[in-house]
Amino acid sequence: MKELIIAFGLFLFIEGILYALFPSKMKNMLKKMETIKDSQLRTGGLVFAIIGFIIIWYLKK
């Protein structure tokens, strides 16, 4: 459970740093996301979730 909280904290840290360092680029990226189809976003999210799961599984093994 502790690792899950640490991972969530790391996620928030990285997300916050991106918005703090590159606010205009993050706004542009979010505007461009509106043009991407839902199916493409869903597929990309699933791919990244699987990659993340494999990394975690490999490190915990």
C-alpha positions in Angstrom: 0.0 0.0 0.0 2.9 2.3 0.8 4.3 1.9 -2.7 0.9 2.8 -4.2 0.8 6.1 -2.3 4.4 6.8 -3.3 3.6 6.1 -7.0 0.5 8.4 -6.8 2.7 11.1 -5.2 5.3 10.8 -7.9 2.5 11.0 -10.5 1.2 14.3 -9.0 4.8 15.6 -8.7 5.6 15.0 -12.4 2.2 16.4 -13.5 2.7 19.5 -11.4 6.2 20.1 -12.7 5.1 19.9 -16.3 2.4 22.5 -15.7 4.8 24.7 -13.7 7.6 24.6 -16.3 5.6 24.6 -19.5 2.1 26.2 -18.9 1.5 27.4 -22.4 2.7 24.1 -24.0 0.4 22.2 -21.7 -2.6 24.4 -22.7 -1.8 23.8 -26.4 -1.5 20.0 -25.8 -4.9 20.0 -24.0 -6.5 21.9 -26.9 -5.1 19.4 -29.4 -6.5 16.5 -27.4 -10.0 17.6 -28.3 -9.3 16.7 -32.0 -8.2 13.2 -31.1 -10.9 10.5 -31.4 -12.0 8.9 -28.1 -11.0 5.5 -29.4 -7.4 6.7 -30.0 -7.2 8.1 -26.5 -8.6 4.9 -25.1 -6.2 2.7 -27.0 -3.2 4.9 -26.0 -4.3 4.9 -22.4 -4.6 1.2 -22.4 -1.2 0.7 -24.0 0.5 2.9 -21.4 -1.4 1.2 -18.6 -0.2 -2.2 -19.8 3.4 -0.9 -20.1 3.2 0.5 -16.6 1.8 -2.8 -15.2 4.6 -4.8 -16.9 7.2 -2.4 -15.4 5.7 -2.7 -11.9 5.4 -6.5 -12.2 9.0 -6.9 -13.4 10.4 -4.7 -10.6 8.3 -6.4 -7.9 9.3 -9.9 -9.2 
